[in-house]
Amino acid sequence: MDEWIGRQKERNLKKCLNNLRRRKKLTIKNEEEERREERRRRKRKVGSGPKACGAILQ
């Protein structure tokens, strides 16, 4: 069950990032940087939904 929840969170984060990228036309330089950012985000507890999305980047 935990594994599934983890996968869901990851999927949500990816959707989140993609939406933000489209909105702001962000480009992340390379995958390594992206991975580092994801790790940083995972450490914080984040709810779901668009609000959480915005909160991640602030």
C-alpha distance matrix in Angstrom:
0.0 3.8 5.4 5.1 6.4 8.7 9.9 10.7 12.5 14.4 15.4 16.7 18.5 20.2 21.2 22.5 24.5 25.9 27.1 28.7 30.3 31.8 33.0 34.5 35.1 33.5 33.5 31.6 33.9 31.7 28.2 28.5 29.2 26.3 23.9 25.5 25.2 21.5 21.0 23.2 21.3 17.9 19.6 20.4 18.0 18.4 17.8 17.7 20.8 24.1 25.2 22.4 23.6 27.1 26.2 24.5 27.8 30.0
3.8 0.0 3.8 5.4 5.1 6.2 8.7 9.9 10.6 12.4 14.3 15.3 16.5 18.5 20.0 20.8 22.5 24.4 25.7 26.8 28.4 30.3 31.4 32.6 33.2 31.3 31.3 29.2 31.4 29.2 25.7 25.7 26.3 23.6 21.0 22.3 22.1 18.5 17.6 19.7 18.0 14.5 15.9 17.0 14.8 15.7 15.7 16.2 19.6 22.7 23.4 20.3 21.5 24.8 23.6 21.7 25.1 27.2
5.4 3.8 0.0 3.8 5.5 5.1 6.3 8.7 10.0 10.6 12.4 14.3 15.4 16.7 18.5 19.8 21.1 22.7 24.4 25.7 26.9 28.7 30.3 31.4 31.6 29.7 29.3 27.1 29.2 26.8 23.2 23.3 24.3 21.6 18.9 20.7 20.8 17.1 16.5 19.2 17.7 14.2 16.3 17.8 16.2 16.7 17.0 17.0 20.1 22.9 24.1 20.9 21.4 24.9 24.1 21.8 24.8 27.3
5.1 5.4 3.8 0.0 3.8 5.3 5.1 6.2 8.7 9.9 10.5 12.3 14.2 15.4 16.6 18.2 19.9 21.1 22.6 24.3 25.6 27.1 28.6 30.1 30.4 28.9 28.8 27.0 29.4 27.2 23.7 24.4 25.2 22.1 20.0 22.0 21.6 17.8 18.0 20.4 18.3 15.3 17.8 18.7 16.6 16.3 15.9 15.2 17.9 20.9 22.4 19.7 20.1 23.8 23.4 21.4 24.4 27.1
6.4 5.1 5.5 3.8 0.0 3.8 5.4 5.0 6.2 8.6 9.8 10.5 12.3 14.3 15.3 16.2 18.3 19.9 21.0 22.4 24.1 25.7 26.8 28.3 28.9 27.4 27.6 25.9 28.5 26.7 23.4 24.0 24.2 21.1 19.1 20.8 19.8 16.1 16.3 18.2 15.8 12.8 15.2 15.5 13.1 12.8 12.3 11.9 15.0 18.1 19.2 16.4 17.2 20.8 20.1 18.4 21.7 24.0
8.7 6.2 5.1 5.3 3.8 0.0 3.8 5.4 5.1 6.2 8.6 9.9 10.6 12.4 14.3 15.1 16.4 18.4 19.9 21.0 22.4 24.4 25.6 26.7 27.1 25.2 25.1 23.1 25.5 23.4 20.1 20.4 20.8 17.8 15.6 17.2 16.6 12.9 12.8 15.1 13.1 10.0 12.6 13.6 12.0 12.0 12.7 12.6 15.7 18.2 19.3 16.0 16.4 19.9 19.1 16.7 19.8 22.3
9.9 8.7 6.3 5.1 5.4 3.8 0.0 3.8 5.4 5.1 6.2 8.6 9.8 10.6 12.4 14.0 15.3 16.5 18.4 19.9 20.9 22.6 24.3 25.6 25.7 24.0 23.8 22.0 24.4 22.3 18.9 19.8 20.5 17.2 15.3 17.7 17.1 13.3 14.1 16.7 14.6 12.0 15.2 16.2 14.9 14.1 14.4 13.3 15.8 18.0 19.8 17.0 16.6 20.3 20.2 17.7 20.4 23.4
10.7 9.9 8.7 6.2 5.0 5.4 3.8 0.0 3.8 5.4 5.1 6.1 8.6 9.9 10.5 12.0 14.2 15.3 16.4 18.2 19.8 21.1 22.4 24.1 24.6 23.3 23.6 22.3 25.1 23.5 20.4 21.6 21.7 18.2 17.0 19.2 17.8 14.2 15.5 17.5 14.7 12.6 15.8 15.9 14.0 12.5 11.9 10.2 12.4 15.0 17.0 14.5 14.4 18.1 18.3 16.4 19.2 22.1
12.5 10.6 10.0 8.7 6.2 5.1 5.4 3.8 0.0 3.8 5.4 5.0 6.1 8.6 9.8 10.2 12.1 14.1 15.2 16.3 18.1 19.9 20.8 22.1 22.9 21.3 21.7 20.2 23.1 21.7 18.8 19.6 19.2 15.9 14.7 16.4 14.7 11.1 12.4 14.0 11.0 9.1 12.3 12.2 10.5 9.0 9.2 8.2 10.9 13.1 14.6 11.6 11.6 15.2 15.0 12.9 15.9 18.6
14.4 12.4 10.6 9.9 8.6 6.2 5.1 5.4 3.8 0.0 3.8 5.4 5.0 6.2 8.7 9.6 10.5 12.3 14.2 15.2 16.3 18.3 19.8 20.8 21.0 19.2 19.1 17.4 20.0 18.3 15.3 16.3 16.3 12.9 11.6 13.9 12.6 9.0 10.7 12.9 10.5 8.9 12.6 13.3 12.6 11.3 12.2 11.1 13.1 14.6 16.3 13.3 12.3 15.8 16.0 13.2 15.6 18.7
15.4 14.3 12.4 10.5 9.8 8.6 6.2 5.1 5.4 3.8 0.0 3.8 5.4 5.1 6.2 8.5 9.9 10.6 12.3 14.2 15.2 16.6 18.3 19.9 20.0 18.7 18.9 17.8 20.7 19.2 16.4 18.2 18.2 14.5 14.0 16.6 15.1 11.7 14.1 16.1 13.4 12.4 16.1 16.3 15.3 13.2 13.3 11.1 12.2 13.6 16.1 13.8 12.4 16.1 17.0 14.7 16.7 20.1
16.7 15.3 14.3 12.3 10.5 9.9 8.6 6.1 5.0 5.4 3.8 0.0 3.8 5.4 5.1 5.9 8.5 9.8 10.5 12.2 14.0 15.3 16.3 18.1 18.8 17.7 18.6 17.8 21.1 20.2 17.8 19.5 18.7 15.1 15.1 17.1 14.8 11.8 14.3 15.5 12.2 11.8 15.3 14.6 13.3 10.6 10.2 7.7 8.5 9.9 12.4 10.3 9.0 12.8 13.8 12.0 14.3 17.4
18.5 16.5 15.4 14.2 12.3 10.6 9.8 8.6 6.1 5.0 5.4 3.8 0.0 3.8 5.4 4.8 6.0 8.5 9.8 10.4 12.0 14.1 15.1 16.1 16.8 15.1 15.8 14.6 17.9 17.1 14.8 16.2 15.2 11.6 11.8 13.5 11.1 8.3 11.2 12.2 9.1 9.3 12.9 12.5 12.1 9.7 10.6 9.1 10.0 10.4 12.2 9.6 7.7 11.1 11.9 9.4 11.3 14.7
20.2 18.5 16.7 15.4 14.3 12.4 10.6 9.9 8.6 6.2 5.1 5.4 3.8 0.0 3.8 5.2 5.1 6.1 8.5 9.8 10.3 12.2 14.1 15.2 15.1 13.6 13.8 12.9 16.0 15.1 12.9 15.0 14.4 10.6 11.3 13.9 11.8 9.3 12.7 14.2 11.7 12.1 15.8 15.9 15.8 13.5 14.2 12.3 12.5 12.4 14.9 12.8 10.2 13.3 14.7 12.1 13.2 16.8
21.2 20.0 18.5 16.6 15.3 14.3 12.4 10.5 9.8 8.7 6.2 5.1 5.4 3.8 0.0 3.8 5.5 5.1 6.1 8.6 9.8 10.6 12.2 14.2 14.4 13.9 14.8 14.8 18.2 17.8 16.0 18.4 17.5 13.8 14.9 17.3 14.8 12.6 16.0 17.0 14.1 14.8 18.3 17.7 17.1 14.2 14.0 11.3 10.5 10.1 13.3 12.1 9.4 12.4 14.6 12.9 13.9 17.3
22.5 20.8 19.8 18.2 16.2 15.1 14.0 12.0 10.2 9.6 8.5 5.9 4.8 5.2 3.8 0.0 3.8 5.5 5.2 6.2 8.5 10.0 10.6 12.2 13.2 12.4 14.0 13.9 17.6 17.7 16.3 18.2 16.6 13.1 14.6 16.2 13.1 11.4 14.8 15.1 11.9 13.3 16.5 15.4 15.0 11.9 12.0 9.7 8.7 7.5 10.2 9.0 5.8 8.7 11.0 9.4 10.3 13.6
24.5 22.5 21.1 19.9 18.3 16.4 15.3 14.2 12.1 10.5 9.9 8.5 6.0 5.1 5.5 3.8 0.0 3.8 5.4 5.1 6.0 8.5 9.8 10.4 10.8 9.3 10.4 10.1 13.8 14.1 13.0 15.1 13.3 9.9 12.0 13.7 10.8 9.8 13.5 13.8 11.4 13.3 16.5 15.8 16.3 13.7 14.7 13.0 12.3 10.7 12.8 11.4 7.9 9.8 12.0 9.7 9.5 13.2
25.9 24.4 22.7 21.1 19.9 18.4 16.5 15.3 14.1 12.3 10.6 9.8 8.5 6.1 5.1 5.5 3.8 0.0 3.8 5.4 5.0 6.1 8.5 9.9 9.5 9.0 10.0 10.8 14.3 14.6 13.8 16.6 15.3 11.9 14.3 16.4 13.9 12.9 16.7 17.3 15.1 16.7 20.0 19.5 19.7 16.9 17.4 15.1 13.8 12.1 14.9 14.1 10.6 12.4 15.1 13.2 12.8 16.4
27.1 25.7 24.4 22.6 21.0 19.9 18.4 16.4 15.2 14.2 12.3 10.5 9.8 8.5 6.1 5.2 5.4 3.8 0.0 3.8 5.4 5.2 6.1 8.6 9.3 9.8 12.0 13.3 17.0 17.8 17.3 19.9 18.1 14.9 17.3 19.0 16.0 15.2 18.9 19.0 16.3 18.1 21.2 20.0 19.9 16.7 16.6 14.1 11.9 9.6 12.5 12.7 9.2 10.5 13.8 12.9 12.4 15.5
28.7 26.8 25.7 24.3 22.4 21.0 19.9 18.2 16.3 15.2 14.2 12.2 10.4 9.8 8.6 6.2 5.1 5.4 3.8 0.0 3.8 5.4 5.0 5.9 7.6 7.4 10.1 11.4 15.1 16.5 16.5 18.7 16.3 13.6 16.3 17.4 14.1 14.1 17.7 17.2 14.7 17.2 20.0 18.6 19.1 16.1 16.6 14.8 12.8 9.9 11.9 12.0 8.2 8.4 11.7 10.8 9.4 12.4
30.3 28.4 26.9 25.6 24.1 22.4 20.9 19.8 18.1 16.3 15.2 14.0 12.0 10.3 9.8 8.5 6.0 5.0 5.4 3.8 0.0 3.8 5.4 5.3 4.8 4.5 6.8 8.7 12.3 13.9 14.3 16.9 14.7 12.2 15.4 16.8 14.0 14.4 18.1 18.0 16.1 18.7 21.5 20.7 21.6 18.9 19.7 17.9 16.2 13.6 15.6 15.4 11.6 11.9 14.9 13.3 11.5 14.7
31.8 30.3 28.7 27.1 25.7 24.4 22.6 21.1 19.9 18.3 16.6 15.3 14.1 12.2 10.6 10.0 8.5 6.1 5.2 5.4 3.8 0.0 3.8 5.6 4.9 7.0 9.3 11.9 15.2 16.8 17.3 20.2 18.3 15.7 18.8 20.5 17.7 17.8 21.5 21.5 19.4 21.7 24.7 23.7 24.2 21.1 21.4 19.1 16.8 14.0 16.5 17.0 13.4 13.6 17.1 16.1 14.5 17.4
33.0 31.4 30.3 28.6 26.8 25.6 24.3 22.4 20.8 19.8 18.3 16.3 15.1 14.1 12.2 10.6 9.8 8.5 6.1 5.0 5.4 3.8 0.0 3.8 5.7 7.8 11.1 13.7 17.0 19.1 19.8 22.2 19.8 17.5 20.6 21.7 18.5 18.8 22.5 21.8 19.6 22.2 24.9 23.3 23.7 20.6 20.7 18.6 16.0 12.7 14.6 15.8 12.3 11.7 15.3 15.1 13.3 15.5
34.5 32.6 31.4 30.1 28.3 26.7 25.6 24.1 22.1 20.8 19.9 18.1 16.1 15.2 14.2 12.2 10.4 9.9 8.6 5.9 5.3 5.6 3.8 0.0 3.8 5.3 8.9 11.6 14.7 17.2 18.5 20.6 17.8 16.1 19.5 20.1 17.1 18.1 21.6 20.7 18.9 22.0 24.3 22.9 23.9 21.1 21.9 20.3 18.1 14.7 16.0 16.7 13.3 12.0 15.2 14.7 12.1 14.1
35.1 33.2 31.6 30.4 28.9 27.1 25.7 24.6 22.9 21.0 20.0 18.8 16.8 15.1 14.4 13.2 10.8 9.5 9.3 7.6 4.8 4.9 5.7 3.8 0.0 3.8 6.5 9.8 12.5 15.1 16.6 19.1 16.9 15.2 18.8 19.9 17.3 18.4 22.0 21.5 20.1 23.0 25.5 24.7 25.8 23.2 24.0 22.3 20.3 17.2 19.0 19.3 15.6 15.0 18.1 17.0 14.4 16.9
33.5 31.3 29.7 28.9 27.4 25.2 24.0 23.3 21.3 19.2 18.7 17.7 15.1 13.6 13.9 12.4 9.3 9.0 9.8 7.4 4.5 7.0 7.8 5.3 3.8 0.0 3.7 6.4 9.4 12.0 13.6 15.8 13.2 11.8 15.5 16.3 13.8 15.3 18.7 18.2 17.2 20.2 22.6 22.0 23.5 21.3 22.7 21.4 19.9 17.1 18.5 18.2 14.5 14.0 16.5 14.8 12.1 14.8
33.5 31.3 29.3 28.8 27.6 25.1 23.8 23.6 21.7 19.1 18.9 18.6 15.8 13.8 14.8 14.0 10.4 10.0 12.0 10.1 6.8 9.3 11.1 8.9 6.5 3.7 0.0 3.7 6.1 8.7 10.7 13.1 11.0 10.0 13.8 14.9 13.2 14.8 18.0 18.1 17.6 20.3 22.8 22.8 24.6 22.7 24.4 23.2 22.1 19.7 21.3 20.4 16.8 16.7 18.9 16.6 14.1 17.1
31.6 29.2 27.1 27.0 25.9 23.1 22.0 22.3 20.2 17.4 17.8 17.8 14.6 12.9 14.8 13.9 10.1 10.8 13.3 11.4 8.7 11.9 13.7 11.6 9.8 6.4 3.7 0.0 3.8 5.7 7.5 9.5 7.3 6.6 10.4 11.3 10.1 11.9 14.8 15.1 15.2 17.7 20.0 20.5 22.6 21.2 23.3 22.5 22.1 20.1 21.4 19.9 16.5 16.8 18.3 15.5 13.3 16.3
33.9 31.4 29.2 29.4 28.5 25.5 24.4 25.1 23.1 20.0 20.7 21.1 17.9 16.0 18.2 17.6 13.8 14.3 17.0 15.1 12.3 15.2 17.0 14.7 12.5 9.4 6.1 3.8 0.0 3.8 7.2 8.6 7.0 8.0 11.3 11.9 11.8 14.0 16.3 16.7 17.6 19.9 21.9 22.9 25.3 24.2 26.6 26.0 25.8 23.9 25.0 23.4 20.1 20.3 21.6 18.6 16.3 19.1
31.7 29.2 26.8 27.2 26.7 23.4 22.3 23.5 21.7 18.3 19.2 20.2 17.1 15.1 17.8 17.7 14.1 14.6 17.8 16.5 13.9 16.8 19.1 17.2 15.1 12.0 8.7 5.7 3.8 0.0 3.8 5.5 5.6 6.5 8.9 10.3 11.0 12.6 14.7 15.9 16.9 18.7 20.8 22.3 24.6 23.8 26.3 25.7 25.9 24.5 25.8 23.8 20.7 21.5 22.5 19.2 17.5 20.6
28.2 25.7 23.2 23.7 23.4 20.1 18.9 20.4 18.8 15.3 16.4 17.8 14.8 12.9 16.0 16.3 13.0 13.8 17.3 16.5 14.3 17.3 19.8 18.5 16.6 13.6 10.7 7.5 7.2 3.8 0.0 3.8 5.4 4.9 6.1 8.6 9.8 10.3 12.3 14.2 15.1 16.2 18.6 20.4 22.5 21.9 24.3 23.7 24.3 23.4 24.8 22.5 19.6 21.0 21.8 18.2 17.3 20.6
28.5 25.7 23.3 24.4 24.0 20.4 19.8 21.6 19.6 16.3 18.2 19.5 16.2 15.0 18.4 18.2 15.1 16.6 19.9 18.7 16.9 20.2 22.2 20.6 19.1 15.8 13.1 9.5 8.6 5.5 3.8 0.0 3.8 5.3 5.1 6.3 8.7 9.9 10.7 12.5 14.3 15.4 17.1 19.3 21.8 21.8 24.7 24.7 25.6 24.9 25.8 23.1 20.7 21.9 22.0 18.4 17.5 20.5
29.2 26.3 24.3 25.2 24.2 20.8 20.5 21.7 19.2 16.3 18.2 18.7 15.2 14.4 17.5 16.6 13.3 15.3 18.1 16.3 14.7 18.3 19.8 17.8 16.9 13.2 11.0 7.3 7.0 5.6 5.4 3.8 0.0 3.8 5.4 5.1 6.2 8.6 10.0 10.7 12.4 14.3 15.9 17.5 20.3 20.0 23.0 23.1 23.9 22.7 23.4 20.9 18.3 19.0 19.2 15.6 14.3 17.1
26.3 23.6 21.6 22.1 21.1 17.8 17.2 18.2 15.9 12.9 14.5 15.1 11.6 10.6 13.8 13.1 9.9 11.9 14.9 13.6 12.2 15.7 17.5 16.1 15.2 11.8 10.0 6.6 8.0 6.5 4.9 5.3 3.8 0.0 3.8 5.4 5.1 6.2 8.7 9.9 10.5 12.2 14.6 16.0 18.2 17.5 20.1 19.9 20.6 19.6 20.6 18.1 15.4 16.6 17.1 13.5 12.7 15.9
23.9 21.0 18.9 20.0 19.1 15.6 15.3 17.0 14.7 11.6 14.0 15.1 11.8 11.3 14.9 14.6 12.0 14.3 17.3 16.3 15.4 18.8 20.6 19.5 18.8 15.5 13.8 10.4 11.3 8.9 6.1 5.1 5.4 3.8 0.0 3.8 5.4 5.0 6.2 8.6 9.8 10.4 12.6 14.8 17.0 16.9 19.8 19.9 21.2 20.9 21.8 18.8 16.7 18.4 18.2 14.4 14.5 17.6
25.5 22.3 20.7 22.0 20.8 17.2 17.7 19.2 16.4 13.9 16.6 17.1 13.5 13.9 17.3 16.2 13.7 16.4 19.0 17.4 16.8 20.5 21.7 20.1 19.9 16.3 14.9 11.3 11.9 10.3 8.6 6.3 5.1 5.4 3.8 0.0 3.8 5.5 5.2 6.3 8.7 10.0 11.1 13.4 16.2 16.6 19.9 20.7 22.1 21.6 21.9 18.8 17.0 18.2 17.4 13.7 13.5 16.0
25.2 22.1 20.8 21.6 19.8 16.6 17.1 17.8 14.7 12.6 15.1 14.8 11.1 11.8 14.8 13.1 10.8 13.9 16.0 14.1 14.0 17.7 18.5 17.1 17.3 13.8 13.2 10.1 11.8 11.0 9.8 8.7 6.2 5.1 5.4 3.8 0.0 3.8 5.4 5.1 6.2 8.6 10.2 11.4 14.1 14.0 17.1 17.8 18.9 18.2 18.3 15.4 13.5 14.4 13.8 10.1 9.8 12.4
21.5 18.5 17.1 17.8 16.1 12.9 13.3 14.2 11.1 9.0 11.7 11.8 8.3 9.3 12.6 11.4 9.8 12.9 15.2 14.1 14.4 17.8 18.8 18.1 18.4 15.3 14.8 11.9 14.0 12.6 10.3 9.9 8.6 6.2 5.0 5.5 3.8 0.0 3.8 5.4 5.0 6.1 8.8 10.2 12.2 11.9 14.9 15.3 16.9 16.8 17.2 14.0 12.4 14.3 13.7 9.9 10.8 13.8
21.0 17.6 16.5 18.0 16.3 12.8 14.1 15.5 12.4 10.7 14.1 14.3 11.2 12.7 16.0 14.8 13.5 16.7 18.9 17.7 18.1 21.5 22.5 21.6 22.0 18.7 18.0 14.8 16.3 14.7 12.3 10.7 10.0 8.7 6.2 5.2 5.4 3.8 0.0 3.8 5.4 5.1 6.5 9.2 11.6 12.5 15.9 17.0 19.2 19.4 19.5 16.0 15.1 16.8 15.4 11.8 13.0 15.4
23.2 19.7 19.2 20.4 18.2 15.1 16.7 17.5 14.0 12.9 16.1 15.5 12.2 14.2 17.0 15.1 13.8 17.3 19.0 17.2 18.0 21.5 21.8 20.7 21.5 18.2 18.1 15.1 16.7 15.9 14.2 12.5 10.7 9.9 8.6 6.3 5.1 5.4 3.8 0.0 3.8 5.5 5.5 7.2 10.4 11.5 15.1 16.8 18.7 18.6 18.0 14.6 14.0 15.0 13.1 9.7 10.7 12.4
21.3 18.0 17.7 18.3 15.8 13.1 14.6 14.7 11.0 10.5 13.4 12.2 9.1 11.7 14.1 11.9 11.4 15.1 16.3 14.7 16.1 19.4 19.6 18.9 20.1 17.2 17.6 15.2 17.6 16.9 15.1 14.3 12.4 10.5 9.8 8.7 6.2 5.0 5.4 3.8 0.0 3.8 5.4 5.5 7.9 8.0 11.5 13.0 14.9 15.0 14.4 11.0 10.5 11.9 10.2 6.7 8.7 10.8
17.9 14.5 14.2 15.3 12.8 10.0 12.0 12.6 9.1 8.9 12.4 11.8 9.3 12.1 14.8 13.3 13.3 16.7 18.1 17.2 18.7 21.7 22.2 22.0 23.0 20.2 20.3 17.7 19.9 18.7 16.2 15.4 14.3 12.2 10.4 10.0 8.6 6.1 5.1 5.5 3.8 0.0 3.8 5.4 6.8 7.8 11.1 12.8 15.4 16.3 16.1 12.3 12.4 14.6 12.7 9.6 12.2 14.3
19.6 15.9 16.3 17.8 15.2 12.6 15.2 15.8 12.3 12.6 16.1 15.3 12.9 15.8 18.3 16.5 16.5 20.0 21.2 20.0 21.5 24.7 24.9 24.3 25.5 22.6 22.8 20.0 21.9 20.8 18.6 17.1 15.9 14.6 12.6 11.1 10.2 8.8 6.5 5.5 5.4 3.8 0.0 3.8 6.4 8.9 12.5 15.0 17.8 18.7 17.7 14.0 14.7 16.2 13.6 10.9 13.4 14.6
20.4 17.0 17.8 18.7 15.5 13.6 16.2 15.9 12.2 13.3 16.3 14.6 12.5 15.9 17.7 15.4 15.8 19.5 20.0 18.6 20.7 23.7 23.3 22.9 24.7 22.0 22.8 20.5 22.9 22.3 20.4 19.3 17.5 16.0 14.8 13.4 11.4 10.2 9.2 7.2 5.5 5.4 3.8 0.0 3.8 6.1 9.8 12.7 15.3 16.1 14.6 11.0 12.3 13.5 10.5 8.6 11.5 12.1
18.0 14.8 16.2 16.6 13.1 12.0 14.9 14.0 10.5 12.6 15.3 13.3 12.1 15.8 17.1 15.0 16.3 19.7 19.9 19.1 21.6 24.2 23.7 23.9 25.8 23.5 24.6 22.6 25.3 24.6 22.5 21.8 20.3 18.2 17.0 16.2 14.1 12.2 11.6 10.4 7.9 6.8 6.4 3.8 0.0 3.8 6.8 10.0 13.1 14.7 13.2 9.7 11.8 13.6 10.8 9.6 13.1 13.8
18.4 15.7 16.7 16.3 12.8 12.0 14.1 12.5 9.0 11.3 13.2 10.6 9.7 13.5 14.2 11.9 13.7 16.9 16.7 16.1 18.9 21.1 20.6 21.1 23.2 21.3 22.7 21.2 24.2 23.8 21.9 21.8 20.0 17.5 16.9 16.6 14.0 11.9 12.5 11.5 8.0 7.8 8.9 6.1 3.8 0.0 3.8 6.6 9.4 10.9 9.7 6.1 8.4 10.5 8.3 7.5 11.2 12.3
17.8 15.7 17.0 15.9 12.3 12.7 14.4 11.9 9.2 12.2 13.3 10.2 10.6 14.2 14.0 12.0 14.7 17.4 16.6 16.6 19.7 21.4 20.7 21.9 24.0 22.7 24.4 23.3 26.6 26.3 24.3 24.7 23.0 20.1 19.8 19.9 17.1 14.9 15.9 15.1 11.5 11.1 12.5 9.8 6.8 3.8 0.0 3.8 6.9 9.3 8.4 5.6 8.6 11.0 9.5 9.7 13.4 14.4
17.7 16.2 17.0 15.2 11.9 12.6 13.3 10.2 8.2 11.1 11.1 7.7 9.1 12.3 11.3 9.7 13.0 15.1 14.1 14.8 17.9 19.1 18.6 20.3 22.3 21.4 23.2 22.5 26.0 25.7 23.7 24.7 23.1 19.9 19.9 20.7 17.8 15.3 17.0 16.8 13.0 12.8 15.0 12.7 10.0 6.6 3.8 0.0 3.8 7.0 7.6 5.7 7.6 10.7 10.5 10.7 13.9 15.5
20.8 19.6 20.1 17.9 15.0 15.7 15.8 12.4 10.9 13.1 12.2 8.5 10.0 12.5 10.5 8.7 12.3 13.8 11.9 12.8 16.2 16.8 16.0 18.1 20.3 19.9 22.1 22.1 25.8 25.9 24.3 25.6 23.9 20.6 21.2 22.1 18.9 16.9 19.2 18.7 14.9 15.4 17.8 15.3 13.1 9.4 6.9 3.8 0.0 3.8 5.5 5.6 6.6 9.2 10.2 11.1 13.6 15.2
24.1 22.7 22.9 20.9 18.1 18.2 18.0 15.0 13.1 14.6 13.6 9.9 10.4 12.4 10.1 7.5 10.7 12.1 9.6 9.9 13.6 14.0 12.7 14.7 17.2 17.1 19.7 20.1 23.9 24.5 23.4 24.9 22.7 19.6 20.9 21.6 18.2 16.8 19.4 18.6 15.0 16.3 18.7 16.1 14.7 10.9 9.3 7.0 3.8 0.0 3.8 5.4 4.8 6.5 8.7 9.9 11.5 13.1
25.2 23.4 24.1 22.4 19.2 19.3 19.8 17.0 14.6 16.3 16.1 12.4 12.2 14.9 13.3 10.2 12.8 14.9 12.5 11.9 15.6 16.5 14.6 16.0 19.0 18.5 21.3 21.4 25.0 25.8 24.8 25.8 23.4 20.6 21.8 21.9 18.3 17.2 19.5 18.0 14.4 16.1 17.7 14.6 13.2 9.7 8.4 7.6 5.5 3.8 0.0 3.8 5.2 5.3 6.2 8.7 10.5 11.1
22.4 20.3 20.9 19.7 16.4 16.0 17.0 14.5 11.6 13.3 13.8 10.3 9.6 12.8 12.1 9.0 11.4 14.1 12.7 12.0 15.4 17.0 15.8 16.7 19.3 18.2 20.4 19.9 23.4 23.8 22.5 23.1 20.9 18.1 18.8 18.8 15.4 14.0 16.0 14.6 11.0 12.3 14.0 11.0 9.7 6.1 5.6 5.7 5.6 5.4 3.8 0.0 3.8 5.5 4.9 6.1 9.0 10.1
23.6 21.5 21.4 20.1 17.2 16.4 16.6 14.4 11.6 12.3 12.4 9.0 7.7 10.2 9.4 5.8 7.9 10.6 9.2 8.2 11.6 13.4 12.3 13.3 15.6 14.5 16.8 16.5 20.1 20.7 19.6 20.7 18.3 15.4 16.7 17.0 13.5 12.4 15.1 14.0 10.5 12.4 14.7 12.3 11.8 8.4 8.6 7.6 6.6 4.8 5.2 3.8 0.0 3.8 5.4 5.3 7.1 9.3
27.1 24.8 24.9 23.8 20.8 19.9 20.3 18.1 15.2 15.8 16.1 12.8 11.1 13.3 12.4 8.7 9.8 12.4 10.5 8.4 11.9 13.6 11.7 12.0 15.0 14.0 16.7 16.8 20.3 21.5 21.0 21.9 19.0 16.6 18.4 18.2 14.4 14.3 16.8 15.0 11.9 14.6 16.2 13.5 13.6 10.5 11.0 10.7 9.2 6.5 5.3 5.5 3.8 0.0 3.8 5.4 5.7 6.8
26.2 23.6 24.1 23.4 20.1 19.1 20.2 18.3 15.0 16.0 17.0 13.8 11.9 14.7 14.6 11.0 12.0 15.1 13.8 11.7 14.9 17.1 15.3 15.2 18.1 16.5 18.9 18.3 21.6 22.5 21.8 22.0 19.2 17.1 18.2 17.4 13.8 13.7 15.4 13.1 10.2 12.7 13.6 10.5 10.8 8.3 9.5 10.5 10.2 8.7 6.2 4.9 5.4 3.8 0.0 3.8 5.5 5.3
24.5 21.7 21.8 21.4 18.4 16.7 17.7 16.4 12.9 13.2 14.7 12.0 9.4 12.1 12.9 9.4 9.7 13.2 12.9 10.8 13.3 16.1 15.1 14.7 17.0 14.8 16.6 15.5 18.6 19.2 18.2 18.4 15.6 13.5 14.4 13.7 10.1 9.9 11.8 9.7 6.7 9.6 10.9 8.6 9.6 7.5 9.7 10.7 11.1 9.9 8.7 6.1 5.3 5.4 3.8 0.0 3.8 5.7
27.8 25.1 24.8 24.4 21.7 19.8 20.4 19.2 15.9 15.6 16.7 14.3 11.3 13.2 13.9 10.3 9.5 12.8 12.4 9.4 11.5 14.5 13.3 12.1 14.4 12.1 14.1 13.3 16.3 17.5 17.3 17.5 14.3 12.7 14.5 13.5 9.8 10.8 13.0 10.7 8.7 12.2 13.4 11.5 13.1 11.2 13.4 13.9 13.6 11.5 10.5 9.0 7.1 5.7 5.5 3.8 0.0 3.8
30.0 27.2 27.3 27.1 24.0 22.3 23.4 22.1 18.6 18.7 20.1 17.4 14.7 16.8 17.3 13.6 13.2 16.4 15.5 12.4 14.7 17.4 15.5 14.1 16.9 14.8 17.1 16.3 19.1 20.6 20.6 20.5 17.1 15.9 17.6 16.0 12.4 13.8 15.4 12.4 10.8 14.3 14.6 12.1 13.8 12.3 14.4 15.5 15.2 13.1 11.1 10.1 9.3 6.8 5.3 5.7 3.8 0.0
